[in-house]
Amino acid sequence: MTKHKHKPPKHKPKGALLAALDIGSSKIACFIGRVVDDEGTFEVLGVGHHASKGVKNGTIVDLDAAESVIRQTVHAAENMAADVMKGYPLREVVVNLPGVQAASHAYTSDVQIAGHEVTDNDVRRALAKAQEQVLSEDYELIHTIPMDFRIDGNEGIRDPRGMFGQDMSVDIHMVTGDMGPLQNMATAIERSHLDITALCVSAYAAGLAALVEDEMDLGCTVIDIGGGVTSFAVFNGGRMIYADAVPLGGEHITGDIAKGLTTSLHDAERLKALYGSAMASDMDETELIDVPRLGEDDHHEPNHVPRSLLVGIIQPRIEEIFEMVRAKLNDSDLGNAIGRRVVLTGGSSQIQGLKDLAGHVLDKQVRLGKPIRLTGLPDAVSGPSFATTAGLLTYISERADEMPAQIMAGAETGSLWERVRFWLKENW
């Protein structure tokens, strides 16, 4: 009887350095982390974040502007981690893929076991077979996530390794990314002298950072409300089973305020942060707020409007975002797998009353999420805005076996990280 083969280590080795780069519409953020134990746990050594330029609705629209902010952001993180990096520049980054550029696909793959014990190689064979079906010049394969295995028709198997049978089939969740936007992002990053080690869908990363184990197991939807895009991911059985996005976010709310109150985008953003709410209250009619008039330098004469005007602009847009998310979840045919819980992340999730409005529109239990799996996070970057950035490090640490490059190159020699880099270079 053959001995059950151990799964290969998923983690980067202790002491390894890696950076997460989160390229968003409103900000670009970088965390530099170091692996501190054999479990692959990261401590954060350096952080950098800057207001985004050259990125609109999650997509790079100006390469030079985006590259400039990426360089500044990475440089700030490197400076903070200088004692550990000892003058060596950063080389490898794991990068987010905006939800609007991603698509979920469900596949089933069958392989013959012929009475043998199921090995790592059999699992990888089944996954690689499915990957070959989706390879295309139009999009890049980002995630290959095995969901449920069946051996000789017996269902509900989480991990088939070590079991015996004739035939094995596996249901797989694959996520692809649009090639054009990806190549533009890769260009901006490579111009900054960085190699992309892996890509991860934004909402998946946010979930890996902010969800507790029970939420991942029992069914939970992470909704990441960014500047230009609201991405969401559904978790069940400890895995991501669906990902999608709607092309609306915090910047659209700000734009509505600027138009509705005839003020600048800068002032609209400030009003949203200071006085904004997603739910009306009895006080809104009587509370007055000062709205600087567009194009007028003379602020001596205050322009007072009731706060209810501001709330009346914000609420419909947020309702629209959640209604669009609800419609996409209903169309996904996931049914009860979606679960009863929603966790909100992203900068705009912090608008007052937004959690209550989400619960009302989605008919779910809702909480705000923030990074819970990294050590050493400074307070300034420990909130919902930085869940995606933090989760990118968790992804590379704990979910490297879902990276298509590792699956395709499973039988080859060389370290995983060399293979991944080679694969990305060959494919782009």
TORSEVO-197801 format. One record per residue (C-alpha): residue in one letter; x, y, z; residue number from 0. Coordinates in Angstrom, 3 decimals, decimal comma. Example, Ala and Ser with C-alpha at 12.3 -4.5 7.8 and 13.67 -1.06 7.14 Angstrom:
<sites>
SITE  rest        c1        c2        c3   nr
SITE     A    12,300    -4,500     7,800    0
SITE     S    13,670    -1,060     7,140    1
</sites>
This chain:
<sites>
SITE  rest        c1        c2        c3   nr
SITE     M     0,000     0,000     0,000    0
SITE     T     1,513     3,335    -0,986    1
SITE     K     2,119     5,883     1,689    2
SITE     H    -0,143     8,969     1,554    3
SITE     K     1,897    11,790     0,057    4
SITE     H     1,958    15,047     1,964    5
SITE     K     0,723    18,175     0,251    6
SITE     P     3,610    20,422    -0,782    7
SITE     P     4,145    23,427     1,484    8
SITE     K     1,960    26,317     0,371    9
SITE     H     3,830    28,969     2,274   10
SITE     K     6,745    31,161     1,437   11
SITE     P     9,690    30,343     3,719   12
SITE     K    10,196    32,058     7,069   13
SITE     G    11,961    35,415     6,615   14
SITE     A    10,780    35,864     3,015   15
SITE     L     9,749    39,384     1,988   16
SITE     L     6,813    40,132    -0,287   17
SITE     A     4,766    43,185    -1,164   18
SITE     A     1,078    43,659    -1,844   19
SITE     L     0,107    46,360    -4,315   20
SITE     D    -3,525    47,482    -4,334   21
SITE     I    -4,258    49,660    -7,376   22
SITE     G    -7,614    51,371    -6,911   23
SITE     S    -9,554    54,288    -8,347   24
SITE     S    -9,220    56,446    -5,242   25
SITE     K    -5,941    55,224    -3,729   26
SITE     I    -2,923    53,070    -4,469   27
SITE     A    -1,548    51,205    -1,438   28
SITE     C     1,466    48,991    -0,791   29
SITE     F     2,206    46,735     2,209   30
SITE     I     5,611    45,063     2,558   31
SITE     G     5,385    41,929     4,691   32
SITE     R     7,815    39,374     6,078   33
SITE     V     6,964    35,757     6,874   34
SITE     V     7,466    35,258    10,616   35
SITE     D     6,683    31,559    11,167   36
SITE     D     6,273    28,206     9,445   37
SITE     E     2,519    28,805     9,103   38
SITE     G     3,159    31,573     6,567   39
SITE     T     1,995    34,403     8,863   40
SITE     F     3,050    37,850     7,692   41
SITE     E     4,079    40,811     9,781   42
SITE     V     3,841    44,172     8,057   43
SITE     L     7,139    46,082     7,959   44
SITE     G     6,317    48,933     5,596   45
SITE     V     3,223    50,679     4,274   46
SITE     G     2,690    53,351     1,666   47
SITE     H    -0,463    54,859     0,198   48
SITE     H    -1,210    57,798    -2,089   49
SITE     A    -4,254    59,280    -3,794   50
SITE     S    -4,676    57,478    -7,088   51
SITE     K    -4,001    59,069   -10,463   52
SITE     G    -4,518    57,621   -13,934   53
SITE     V    -7,049    55,031   -12,715   54
SITE     K   -10,780    55,325   -13,457   55
SITE     N   -13,427    52,808   -12,420   56
SITE     G   -10,718    50,300   -11,521   57
SITE     T    -8,962    50,516   -14,900   58
SITE     I    -5,712    52,302   -15,779   59
SITE     V    -6,489    55,133   -18,224   60
SITE     D    -3,161    57,024   -18,009   61
SITE     L    -0,026    54,848   -17,822   62
SITE     D     2,399    57,640   -16,889   63
SITE     A     0,223    58,994   -14,078   64
SITE     A    -0,455    55,517   -12,654   65
SITE     E     3,216    54,526   -12,851   66
SITE     S     4,247    57,690   -11,024   67
SITE     V     1,883    57,018    -8,083   68
SITE     I     2,863    53,317    -7,980   69
SITE     R     6,530    54,342    -7,673   70
SITE     Q     5,798    56,894    -4,913   71
SITE     T     3,663    54,391    -2,994   72
SITE     V     6,182    51,542    -3,196   73
SITE     H     9,018    53,921    -2,311   74
SITE     A     7,170    55,074     0,833   75
SITE     A     6,683    51,449     1,917   76
SITE     E    10,350    50,633     1,178   77
SITE     N    11,510    53,601     3,269   78
SITE     M     9,439    52,423     6,227   79
SITE     A    10,876    48,891     5,896   80
SITE     A    14,422    50,139     5,190   81
SITE     D    15,979    48,585     8,325   82
SITE     V    14,968    45,099     7,228   83
SITE     M    15,451    45,515     3,487   84
SITE     K    18,982    46,869     3,976   85
SITE     G    19,085    48,788     0,713   86
SITE     Y    17,691    46,000    -1,465   87
SITE     P    14,862    47,322    -3,634   88
SITE     L    11,575    45,496    -3,756   89
SITE     R    11,258    43,064    -6,674   90
SITE     E     8,080    40,988    -6,279   91
SITE     V     4,514    42,122    -5,759   92
SITE     V     1,130    40,433    -5,582   93
SITE     V    -1,468    42,689    -7,215   94
SITE     N    -5,250    43,051    -7,018   95
SITE     L    -7,495    42,520   -10,025   96
SITE     P   -10,535    44,862    -9,997   97
SITE     G   -13,847    43,009    -9,931   98
SITE     V   -15,101    44,699   -13,111   99
SITE     Q   -12,325    42,985   -15,077  100
SITE     A   -12,993    39,536   -13,593  101
SITE     A   -15,492    36,818   -14,505  102
SITE     S   -16,493    33,648   -12,641  103
SITE     H   -16,836    30,320   -14,477  104
SITE     A   -17,978    26,927   -13,164  105
SITE     Y   -16,346    23,794   -14,618  106
SITE     T   -16,382    20,088   -13,869  107
SITE     S   -13,320    17,990   -14,635  108
SITE     D   -13,076    14,179   -14,662  109
SITE     V    -9,966    12,000   -14,445  110
SITE     Q    -9,366     8,231   -14,203  111
SITE     I    -7,840     6,966   -10,959  112
SITE     A    -8,029     3,258   -11,985  113
SITE     G    -8,161     1,867    -8,458  114
SITE     H    -5,093     3,707    -7,174  115
SITE     E    -4,797     6,062    -4,234  116
SITE     V    -5,604     9,663    -5,147  117
SITE     T    -2,399    11,737    -5,086  118
SITE     D    -1,573    15,430    -5,360  119
SITE     N    -0,732    14,755    -8,968  120
SITE     D    -4,227    13,396    -9,707  121
SITE     V    -5,818    16,507    -8,234  122
SITE     R    -3,466    18,704   -10,213  123
SITE     R    -4,215    16,708   -13,385  124
SITE     A    -7,943    17,336   -12,973  125
SITE     L    -7,397    21,055   -12,390  126
SITE     A    -4,908    21,407   -15,266  127
SITE     K    -7,376    19,643   -17,600  128
SITE     A   -10,030    22,254   -16,745  129
SITE     Q    -7,540    25,097   -17,155  130
SITE     E    -6,743    24,002   -20,677  131
SITE     Q   -10,415    24,480   -21,567  132
SITE     V   -10,443    28,154   -20,595  133
SITE     L    -7,063    29,283   -21,925  134
SITE     S    -7,634    32,110   -24,397  135
SITE     E    -5,875    35,122   -25,873  136
SITE     D    -8,714    37,371   -24,671  137
SITE     Y    -8,347    36,748   -20,961  138
SITE     E    -5,909    35,550   -18,324  139
SITE     L    -6,702    32,778   -15,839  140
SITE     I    -6,432    34,214   -12,306  141
SITE     H    -7,828    31,600    -9,869  142
SITE     T    -8,474    27,865   -10,102  143
SITE     I   -10,391    26,895    -6,960  144
SITE     P   -11,466    23,265    -6,428  145
SITE     M   -14,838    23,131    -4,674  146
SITE     D   -16,237    19,603    -4,337  147
SITE     F   -14,760    16,259    -5,297  148
SITE     R   -16,608    13,043    -6,195  149
SITE     I   -15,052     9,585    -6,288  150
SITE     D   -17,091     6,940    -8,142  151
SITE     G   -20,157     9,135    -7,739  152
SITE     N   -19,787     9,632    -3,970  153
SITE     E   -20,267    13,345    -3,241  154
SITE     G   -19,275    15,837    -0,563  155
SITE     I   -15,539    15,064    -0,503  156
SITE     R   -13,438    18,107     0,492  157
SITE     D    -9,994    16,549     0,037  158
SITE     P    -9,735    13,265    -1,912  159
SITE     R    -5,992    12,693    -1,377  160
SITE     G    -5,318     9,253     0,076  161
SITE     M    -8,735     7,851    -0,984  162
SITE     F    -9,201     5,036    -3,510  163
SITE     G   -11,484     4,682    -6,520  164
SITE     Q   -11,837     4,342   -10,278  165
SITE     D   -13,017     7,817   -11,348  166
SITE     M   -12,691    11,246    -9,752  167
SITE     S   -14,520    14,396   -10,744  168
SITE     V   -14,141    17,873    -9,293  169
SITE     D   -16,287    20,999    -9,509  170
SITE     I   -14,050    24,012   -10,047  171
SITE     H   -14,560    27,753    -9,714  172
SITE     M   -12,347    29,566   -12,193  173
SITE     V   -11,851    33,308   -12,359  174
SITE     T   -10,543    34,996   -15,503  175
SITE     G    -9,369    38,574   -16,068  176
SITE     D    -9,689    40,700   -19,219  177
SITE     M    -6,348    40,679   -21,033  178
SITE     G    -6,239    44,323   -22,260  179
SITE     P    -6,610    46,077   -18,868  180
SITE     L    -4,318    43,458   -17,301  181
SITE     Q    -1,546    44,139   -19,789  182
SITE     N    -1,825    47,894   -19,130  183
SITE     M    -1,566    47,269   -15,397  184
SITE     A     1,389    44,920   -15,903  185
SITE     T     3,120    47,586   -18,014  186
SITE     A     2,680    50,276   -15,326  187
SITE     I     4,055    47,892   -12,674  188
SITE     E     6,962    46,591   -14,766  189
SITE     R     7,987    50,177   -15,612  190
SITE     S     8,399    50,575   -11,855  191
SITE     H    10,926    47,664   -11,991  192
SITE     L     8,637    45,206   -10,225  193
SITE     D     7,664    41,622   -11,115  194
SITE     I     4,083    40,443   -10,627  195
SITE     T     4,229    37,237    -8,570  196
SITE     A     0,456    36,693    -8,491  197
SITE     L    -2,900    38,327    -9,114  198
SITE     C    -5,922    38,158    -6,821  199
SITE     V    -9,465    39,466    -7,317  200
SITE     S   -10,007    42,480    -5,021  201
SITE     A   -13,078    41,195    -3,140  202
SITE     Y   -11,443    37,770    -2,638  203
SITE     A    -8,452    39,465    -1,013  204
SITE     A   -10,782    41,627     1,131  205
SITE     G   -12,573    38,481     2,318  206
SITE     L    -9,324    36,664     3,143  207
SITE     A    -8,341    39,668     5,270  208
SITE     A   -11,630    40,352     7,056  209
SITE     L   -13,646    37,121     7,424  210
SITE     V   -13,484    34,748    10,373  211
SITE     E   -13,296    31,012     9,609  212
SITE     D   -16,976    30,339    10,399  213
SITE     E   -18,100    33,012     7,945  214
SITE     M   -15,994    31,457     5,185  215
SITE     D   -17,395    28,002     6,000  216
SITE     L   -21,091    28,727     6,525  217
SITE     G   -21,673    31,174     3,666  218
SITE     C   -20,899    34,867     3,577  219
SITE     T   -20,722    37,644     0,975  220
SITE     V   -17,951    40,234     1,124  221
SITE     I   -18,890    43,539    -0,505  222
SITE     D   -15,890    45,790    -1,101  223
SITE     I   -17,052    49,340    -1,862  224
SITE     G   -14,149    51,049    -3,572  225
SITE     G   -13,816    54,426    -5,241  226
SITE     G   -14,885    53,447    -8,742  227
SITE     V   -16,061    49,849    -8,351  228
SITE     T   -18,047    47,783    -5,839  229
SITE     S   -16,681    44,219    -5,950  230
SITE     F   -18,173    41,275    -4,126  231
SITE     A   -17,227    37,659    -3,460  232
SITE     V   -19,257    34,790    -2,021  233
SITE     F   -17,518    32,338     0,332  234
SITE     N   -18,803    28,913     1,342  235
SITE     G   -17,063    25,782     2,584  236
SITE     G   -13,907    27,824     3,210  237
SITE     R   -13,568    28,773    -0,458  238
SITE     M   -14,593    31,579    -2,787  239
SITE     I   -17,442    30,209    -4,922  240
SITE     Y   -18,417    33,327    -6,906  241
SITE     A   -17,070    36,807    -7,697  242
SITE     D   -18,579    39,772    -9,522  243
SITE     A   -18,764    43,574    -9,406  244
SITE     V   -20,857    46,608   -10,256  245
SITE     P   -19,213    49,666   -11,864  246
SITE     L   -20,242    52,086    -9,106  247
SITE     G   -18,482    53,210    -5,935  248
SITE     G   -17,696    56,062    -3,581  249
SITE     E   -16,595    58,427    -6,349  250
SITE     H   -20,047    58,199    -7,931  251
SITE     I   -21,611    59,220    -4,611  252
SITE     T   -19,182    62,171    -4,438  253
SITE     G   -20,054    63,145    -8,017  254
SITE     D   -23,772    63,090    -7,176  255
SITE     I   -23,147    65,409    -4,199  256
SITE     A   -21,066    67,823    -6,309  257
SITE     K   -23,817    68,032    -8,946  258
SITE     G   -26,727    68,092    -6,532  259
SITE     L   -25,285    70,798    -4,258  260
SITE     T   -23,343    72,682    -6,997  261
SITE     T   -20,014    72,405    -5,231  262
SITE     S   -16,528    71,142    -6,164  263
SITE     L   -15,602    67,444    -6,043  264
SITE     H   -13,099    68,223    -3,291  265
SITE     D   -15,774    69,906    -1,148  266
SITE     A   -18,297    67,172    -1,998  267
SITE     E   -15,853    64,521    -0,720  268
SITE     R   -15,350    66,512     2,495  269
SITE     L   -19,115    66,941     3,030  270
SITE     K   -19,639    63,212     2,458  271
SITE     A   -17,009    62,331     5,062  272
SITE     L   -18,121    64,904     7,665  273
SITE     Y   -21,909    64,926     7,349  274
SITE     G   -22,844    62,119     4,979  275
SITE     S   -25,276    59,406     5,953  276
SITE     A   -27,015    56,593     4,096  277
SITE     M   -30,099    56,743     6,326  278
SITE     A   -32,333    59,734     7,006  279
SITE     S   -32,967    60,855    10,593  280
SITE     D   -35,396    63,302    12,246  281
SITE     M   -32,549    65,757    12,888  282
SITE     D   -31,626    66,159     9,207  283
SITE     E   -34,206    68,877     8,470  284
SITE     T   -33,065    71,161    11,259  285
SITE     E   -29,291    70,609    11,013  286
SITE     L   -27,689    73,052     8,572  287
SITE     I   -24,397    72,449     6,762  288
SITE     D   -22,234    74,976     4,952  289
SITE     V   -21,754    74,115     1,261  290
SITE     P   -19,028    76,149    -0,534  291
SITE     R   -20,404    77,331    -3,874  292
SITE     L   -18,694    76,112    -7,029  293
SITE     G   -16,306    78,649    -8,565  294
SITE     E   -16,679    81,230    -5,798  295
SITE     D   -13,492    82,154    -3,964  296
SITE     D   -15,321    84,340    -1,489  297
SITE     H   -16,338    82,053     1,359  298
SITE     H   -17,342    84,918     3,670  299
SITE     E   -20,997    84,370     2,957  300
SITE     P   -21,992    80,929     4,166  301
SITE     N   -24,291    78,864     1,966  302
SITE     H   -26,339    76,869     4,461  303
SITE     V   -28,478    73,942     3,348  304
SITE     P   -30,317    71,360     5,475  305
SITE     R   -28,388    68,124     5,980  306
SITE     S   -31,463    66,292     4,647  307
SITE     L   -30,515    67,516     1,144  308
SITE     L   -27,131    65,771     1,411  309
SITE     V   -28,623    62,547     2,795  310
SITE     G   -31,288    62,651     0,063  311
SITE     I   -28,513    62,598    -2,560  312
SITE     I   -26,387    59,885    -0,902  313
SITE     Q   -29,120    57,384     0,005  314
SITE     P   -30,520    56,655    -3,504  315
SITE     R   -27,042    55,983    -4,941  316
SITE     I   -26,101    53,581    -2,140  317
SITE     E   -29,474    51,852    -2,480  318
SITE     E   -28,794    51,483    -6,205  319
SITE     I   -25,379    49,896    -5,533  320
SITE     F   -26,836    47,333    -3,103  321
SITE     E   -29,828    46,620    -5,360  322
SITE     M   -27,435    45,892    -8,263  323
SITE     V   -25,389    43,566    -6,018  324
SITE     R   -28,595    41,840    -4,852  325
SITE     A   -29,748    41,332    -8,464  326
SITE     K   -26,404    39,786    -9,453  327
SITE     L   -26,463    37,470    -6,420  328
SITE     N   -30,020    36,396    -7,303  329
SITE     D   -28,959    35,700   -10,900  330
SITE     S   -25,975    33,608    -9,775  331
SITE     D   -28,189    30,581    -8,925  332
SITE     L   -26,169    29,983    -5,758  333
SITE     G   -29,306    29,828    -3,600  334
SITE     N   -28,697    29,008     0,060  335
SITE     A   -24,920    28,730    -0,475  336
SITE     I   -24,803    32,548    -0,240  337
SITE     G   -25,633    32,395     3,463  338
SITE     R   -27,138    34,994     5,765  339
SITE     R   -24,115    37,186     6,401  340
SITE     V   -22,580    40,160     4,618  341
SITE     V   -19,266    41,791     5,528  342
SITE     L   -18,598    45,274     4,147  343
SITE     T   -15,099    46,536     3,355  344
SITE     G   -13,619    49,396     1,317  345
SITE     G   -13,354    53,111     2,040  346
SITE     S   -16,996    53,950     1,368  347
SITE     S   -18,271    51,217     3,723  348
SITE     Q   -17,626    53,652     6,579  349
SITE     I   -20,359    56,137     5,584  350
SITE     Q   -22,696    56,553     8,548  351
SITE     G   -25,829    54,403     8,291  352
SITE     L   -24,517    52,414     5,312  353
SITE     K   -24,411    49,134     7,259  354
SITE     D   -28,089    49,504     8,223  355
SITE     L   -29,118    50,349     4,665  356
SITE     A   -27,218    47,285     3,361  357
SITE     G   -29,051    45,070     5,845  358
SITE     H   -32,372    46,548     4,743  359
SITE     V   -31,796    46,181     0,971  360
SITE     L   -30,040    42,789     1,073  361
SITE     D   -32,091    41,296     3,929  362
SITE     K   -28,928    39,941     5,593  363
SITE     Q   -26,963    40,322     8,821  364
SITE     V   -24,295    42,933     8,057  365
SITE     R   -21,073    43,908     9,782  366
SITE     L   -18,104    46,100     8,895  367
SITE     G   -14,898    44,191     8,183  368
SITE     K   -11,278    45,159     8,691  369
SITE     P    -7,977    43,254     8,378  370
SITE     I    -7,687    40,637    11,155  371
SITE     R    -4,895    38,327     9,939  372
SITE     L    -1,777    40,510     9,787  373
SITE     T     0,468    41,538    12,654  374
SITE     G     2,190    44,911    12,875  375
SITE     L    -0,426    46,909    10,940  376
SITE     P    -0,222    50,609    11,899  377
SITE     D    -3,570    52,021    13,113  378
SITE     A    -3,794    54,358    10,131  379
SITE     V    -4,061    51,408     7,703  380
SITE     S    -5,982    48,907     9,838  381
SITE     G    -9,506    49,888     8,740  382
SITE     P   -11,923    48,628     6,058  383
SITE     S   -10,170    50,753     3,372  384
SITE     F    -7,096    48,504     3,530  385
SITE     A    -8,755    45,073     3,652  386
SITE     T    -7,863    44,280     0,020  387
SITE     T    -4,219    45,322     0,463  388
SITE     A    -3,875    43,178     3,596  389
SITE     G    -5,660    40,211     2,018  390
SITE     L    -3,235    40,092    -0,909  391
SITE     L    -0,513    38,992     1,527  392
SITE     T    -2,832    36,386     3,079  393
SITE     Y    -3,660    35,082    -0,401  394
SITE     I    -0,044    34,498    -1,383  395
SITE     S     0,642    32,945     2,015  396
SITE     E    -2,355    30,598     2,307  397
SITE     R    -3,869    30,095    -1,150  398
SITE     A    -0,891    29,720    -3,480  399
SITE     D    -2,202    26,303    -4,565  400
SITE     E    -5,093    28,082    -6,341  401
SITE     M    -2,695    29,916    -8,642  402
SITE     P    -2,998    28,556   -12,201  403
SITE     A     0,776    28,777   -12,679  404
SITE     Q     1,491    26,340    -9,866  405
SITE     I    -1,093    23,878   -11,139  406
SITE     M     0,227    23,943   -14,717  407
SITE     A     3,841    23,703   -13,620  408
SITE     G     3,223    21,164   -10,853  409
SITE     A     5,356    18,419   -12,314  410
SITE     E     8,244    20,689   -13,282  411
SITE     T    11,389    21,370   -11,316  412
SITE     G    12,389    24,748    -9,863  413
SITE     S    10,834    26,580    -6,959  414
SITE     L     7,172    27,587    -7,160  415
SITE     W     8,075    31,253    -7,195  416
SITE     E    10,504    30,852   -10,118  417
SITE     R     7,837    28,923   -12,038  418
SITE     V     5,175    31,532   -11,390  419
SITE     R     7,424    34,352   -12,551  420
SITE     F     8,400    32,380   -15,654  421
SITE     W     4,754    31,585   -16,404  422
SITE     L     3,642    35,197   -16,066  423
SITE     K     6,509    36,404   -18,261  424
SITE     E     5,727    33,774   -20,925  425
SITE     N     2,015    34,549   -20,934  426
SITE     W     2,279    38,333   -21,071  427
</sites>
